[in-house]
Amino acid sequence: MEKDSLIYVAGHEDFVGSAIVRRLKEVGYNNLLLPGSFSLTDQRETMEFFKKESPEYVFLVAEKVGGILANKTYPADFIYQNLIIQTNVIHSAYLSGVKKLLFPGSSCSYPKMCPQPMKEEYLLSGHLESTNEAYAVAKIAGIKMCQAYNKQYGTNYLSVIPANLYGTNDDFDPEGSHVLPALIRRFHEAKMTKVKNIAIWGSGKPRREFLYVDDFADASIFLMNNYNNSQTINIGTGEDISIGKLATIVKEIVGFEGKIVYDQTKPDGMPRKLLDVSHINALGWRARTSLEEGIKITYNWYKELGLNQ
């Protein structure tokens, strides 16, 4: 991408999109398409936008996303909304002659019992975790759609699979958030109200890999400039942690002095999700933000800004 290239970040007001916009501006990209309100679920509106604006590069990070509770409760919403957004944007990008597009899948698109660390070629090699199957299927469809358009039309559409993302501007809603922002909010509220015990879903044994969202944004821009291949590529830190250990770290950073208990009547989800990041590391990119540093930044943002939103 040239510094004056016309770039569209689909979902620019959301958690991941806002991080990509922030990073693009930091490194000198200022010709950004940041439109007002229109619906990417509306095919006509999406096609008209692409026809009128003709972006050169697209980061397709608009999506419906949520934690294990939201995925279990609203599977139809997750599969429908993600499929239709992806379809509208990818096809409109093709029709309008977009030079390059980046689409993020999800680590939950790997099989439930996937060998660890999860290599890109393990995708579609086994059964998915049932609690987030609808979302995972939609993301797999987006990956395959990018590859199909590359094959048939000669486009240059990249698909990436990030680790669990967290950071500033994340969703802290107790009904829809992922595990890390949910823990930050619950420990903070427990600290403020002097609750003695906090119950965590599951056994605490599942292991997860967490990537600070600004690192993901940096990796996405790096790949737009340095990767031209239909093969999906993982983006992560290459390190994971148990949910129990994660909870302990969040507890200490927040300053909650009570006790953690585990509700083992609730599901654990996939037992482990660690990405093999040797491919992107070999290209020259590595994550820079440690987990504890990222949690501290996120918690400070939550205290200063998140509570007022």
TAMOPE-V475723 format. One record per backbone hydrogen bond with DSSP energy under -1.0 kcal/mol. NH is the residue of the N-H (numbers start at 1). CO is the residue of the C=O. Records with the same first field share a line. If there is no record, write none. Layout:
NH: CO / CO
//
This chain:
5: 2
7: 31
8: 57
9: 33
10: 59
12: 9
14: 11
18: 14
19: 15
20: 16
21: 17
22: 18
23: 19
24: 20
25: 21
26: 22
27: 23
28: 25
29: 24
32: 30
33: 7
42: 39
46: 42
47: 43
48: 44
49: 45
50: 46
51: 47
52: 48
53: 49
54: 50
56: 6
57: 6
58: 100
59: 8
60: 102
61: 10 / 59
67: 176
71: 67
72: 68
73: 69
74: 70
78: 74
79: 75
80: 76
81: 77
82: 78
83: 79
84: 80
85: 81
86: 82
87: 83
88: 84
89: 85
90: 86
91: 87
92: 88
93: 89
94: 90
95: 91
96: 92
97: 94
98: 93
99: 56
100: 56
101: 156
102: 58
103: 158
105: 160
109: 106
110: 107
112: 127
114: 111
118: 274
122: 119
123: 120
125: 122
133: 130
136: 132
137: 133
138: 134
139: 135
140: 136
141: 137
142: 138
143: 139
144: 140
145: 141
146: 142
147: 143
148: 144
149: 145
150: 146
151: 147
152: 148
153: 149
154: 150
155: 149
158: 101
160: 103
161: 233
163: 235
164: 209
166: 211
170: 167
177: 173
182: 178
183: 179
184: 180
185: 181
186: 182
187: 183
188: 184
189: 185
190: 186
191: 187
192: 188
193: 189
195: 190
198: 259
200: 261
202: 263
207: 271
208: 241
211: 164
213: 166
215: 212
216: 212
217: 213
218: 214
219: 215
220: 216
221: 217
222: 218
223: 219
224: 220
225: 221
226: 222
227: 223
233: 159
235: 161
241: 208
243: 206
244: 204
246: 242
247: 243
248: 244
249: 245
250: 246
251: 247
252: 248
253: 249
254: 250
255: 251
256: 251
259: 196
261: 198
263: 200
264: 262
266: 263
273: 207
276: 118
281: 277
282: 278
283: 279
284: 281
285: 280
294: 290
295: 291
296: 292
297: 293
298: 294
299: 295
300: 296
301: 297
302: 298
303: 299
304: 300
305: 301
306: 301
307: 302
308: 305
309: 306
//
